[in-house]
Amino acid sequence: MQIQRTYNPINLLIYAFLLVMLFFTMTPIIFMITASMMTKNQILRMPFNWIPESLNWINFKRAIVGLDENYIFLRNILNSLIVSVTVAITTVLLGSLTGYGLAKFRFRGRNAIFIMIMATMMIPFEAIMIPLYMVVMKLRIQNTYVGLILPFLVSAFGIFQMRQYLSTFPTEFLDAARVDGMSELGIYWRIVLPNAKPVIATLSILAFRSQWDNLLWPLLVSQRDKMKTIPQYITAFAAERNTDEGAMMAAALIASIPMFVLFMSLTKYFIGGSAVYESRKG
Amino acid sequence: MGTKRYKGIEKKQARWGIAFVVPALIFFSVFNFYPILNAFYTSFYDRRALSKLKPKFIGLANYVRLFDPARADNPLSFYNSLKATLTFTVGTFIPLLIISLLLAILISNLSSNRAKRFLQISYYTPAILSSVVAATIWMLIFDPRGLGNQWMNLILNTPGVDHKWKTDPMMLQISTMLVYFWKYIGYFVILFIIGLATIPSTIYEAATIDGANKNQTFWRITLPLLRPTVVLVSIMAMLQCLKTFSTQYMFYTNGSTRAPINVITFNIYITGIQDQYLGRASAMSVVLFVLMLVLTLFQFRTTKSGENIDY
């Protein structure tokens, strides 16, 4: 199935199609970057000029200063970072602990517990957000980090991945450590965790992304500006300043920087993360 | 003596295993099983948030109201939400599936590894942006003076026409589909590339020796062997689309009308949180849950049969 390097029309068509799709996926991102440095008139000009005539940093200032000039954007970035990093850490720690327990220990009801945990993957968050909202109201933890984080502490998918990965880990190593007198927690911390690095990387990226992108849950539990997250800020900013296109794009670009940095430094885990999903069918 | 001591170790081990598993078990009971049971329970009650009145048991009234044909005329009814969600799902996942499969096959057949990698990463890049950012960018593109009109008019050769991306009900639906398509295309391309890579090259060699041409190889070998991946990816895409929220919410807060993009999740949010009808919103949640459950079970069944393929 190798495509020969001849210039027959079908190959030209294929290259043209690949290029059109490349244009389609990349131009909106380039547009965001270019427009963040343009004035309003330059952004909505026909025809659009892809190279800004002058670099216009004022958009970034307006995006950061914010709607009420209280720099709440910075606080919202911090909130998103705290929530995303915490969820990434707990997903990895609790996921590996549970996955390790399910993969390497024998106890009654182990399979039943595993099936139960897998069954939660069939419960979409969107279907339980109303009851969860009621729980949060009852516990009076709306507008707190605890409220933002609590429903996402562990992921069934993370447990599944860890279990699959760790079940291939040689049990002899664990037994050798036991003979040497290492405690069970010590074995988990010093032998199991360091040997699960690829899954840890993939899972923490998945968890971080999903929280960085989460709009729905913060909309329910964070009403105070101080406790809002980035997606909420951008939504509000775009709604109230919808005539300030440059600042909108600047805010969007700033919000994307952490993801760009992660993506460029850990590309293989992003792409590998999709591979992990694929393995579900196995 | 020896076996007794071994038994003791085994028992101790079992206790550690249980200790490692219990925290997650408690978590899932409180934050997954309890809420879904609670959603079923609440869906039989007339319950409002911030109301001092005791929730009133009303049986199936919430469900009857959701599917009441008389309410179909109301553009914001659940009936129309279902329709908007299904339109969005079908209109998004079919193009997503076909084009990502096509791209994956074309990329896999490129001879240059560099070009392969470059295209994969470029197609994937939109997926790293958050949904809100993606919607913000496209909202500017869909501005009457924006790039959307400029491109469309260039393609259709209709200078100066406004295609009403954000105002015309049907165009609004297409716009949200386009944003979603853009964000997820690269993700599905990669899923298919991985699926293609699992087909052993010996099969292709055998086919070539037997004199099969490219067309025959594709329809007779690649596609049938890729079937499990296609089923898995399409159901995953459908499940994703059924849960869509951010894009629609973003368009709505920027002044688009709600009715054409009032997808189920959006309706749950408005009914339960904004209008405070928790019982009614719970009934909607249950419908969404059942819908997705059916699809997931279907996925399990089909992927199980897919495992039995012998190469």
Interface residues (C-beta under 8 A of the other chain):
Chain A: M1 Q2 I3 R5 I14 F17 L18 M21 L22 F24 T25 M26 T27 P28 I29 F31 M32 A35 I43 L44 R45 M46 P47 F48 L94 G95 L97 T98 Y100 G101 L102 K104 F105 R106 F107 R108 R110 I113 M116 I117 T120 M121 M122 I123 P124 F125 E126 A127 I128 M129 I130 P131 L132 Y133 M134 V135 M137 L150 P151 L153 V154 A156 I159 E184 Y188 R209 W212 D213 L215 L216 L219 L220 I230 P231 I234 T235 A236 A238 A239 N242 E245 M248 M249 A252 A255 S256 M259 F260 L262 F263 T267 F270 I271 S274 A275 Y277 E278 R280 K281 G282
Chain B: E10 Q13 A14 R15 W16 G17 I18 A19 F20 V21 P23 A24 L25 F27 F28 F31 N32 F33 Y34 P35 I36 N38 A39 T42 A49 I99 L102 L103 L106 I107 N109 L110 S111 L119 Q120 I121 S122 Y123 Y124 T125 P126 I128 L129 S130 S131 V132 V133 A134 T136 I137 W138 M139 L140 I141 D143 R145 G146 L147 N149 Q150 W182 I185 G186 Y187 I190 L191 I194 G195 Y204 K214 T217 T222 P228 T229 L232 M236 L239 K243 F245 S246 Y249 M250 T253 N254 G255 I264 T265 I268 Y269 G272 I273 L278 A281 S282 S285 V286 L288 F289 M292 L293 T296 L297 T303 G306 E307
